[in-house]
Amino acid sequence: MGLFDKLFGKPGEFLPKVHAEDGDIVAPCDGELIDVKSLPDPMFADELLGKSAAVRLTADNVTICAPANGVLRALFPTGHAFGIETGEGVEILVHIGIDTVNSNGDGFKLCSKKIGDRVEAGDPIVKVDVKKLSAKYDMSTIVIITEDNGKSIEFLAPQKISRGQSILKI
């Protein structure tokens, strides 16, 4: 490993800045938006926790990023989920994979953010070894609006998405 790798991480780990306005909700990573009703867990498929969008991860190693500007209100030590509250009072839970809490953190690596930190859309939160985890778990990643604070939120129809791209219908 060279000096620049030690200072800046491995090649390909650099994530360009995302430009998102307050109130925007963006894709936490590259992938494919899929219909949440197709998920194998009724908690997510029936949107019991709130209006949801699901992302099928399309790479072996993925960094899951903040989907909005706000404050990191929850960060599970296992790395499988985190929550953000926006300045508008919208609460967003990002759940990485289904039943991945059972991995006890194996396959997840928390980035440098801590509960209470201000985050911007696109900030890295969790690095995920999708290849390793997908051997045992469905790695669909779900963006859940647990509190809409009166804001009307509609997600895009299934399609390919890129990290930082708005996933809201306008």
ABEGO torsion letter per residue (X at the ends): XBAAAAAAEBBGABBBBBBBBBGBBBBABBEBBBBAAABABAAAAAGAAEBBBBBBBABABBBBBBABBEBBABBBAAGABBBBBBAAGBBBBBBBEBGAAAAGGBGBBBBABBBGBBBBBGBBABBBBAAAAAAABBABBBBBBABAGGBBBBBBBBBBBBBGBBABBX
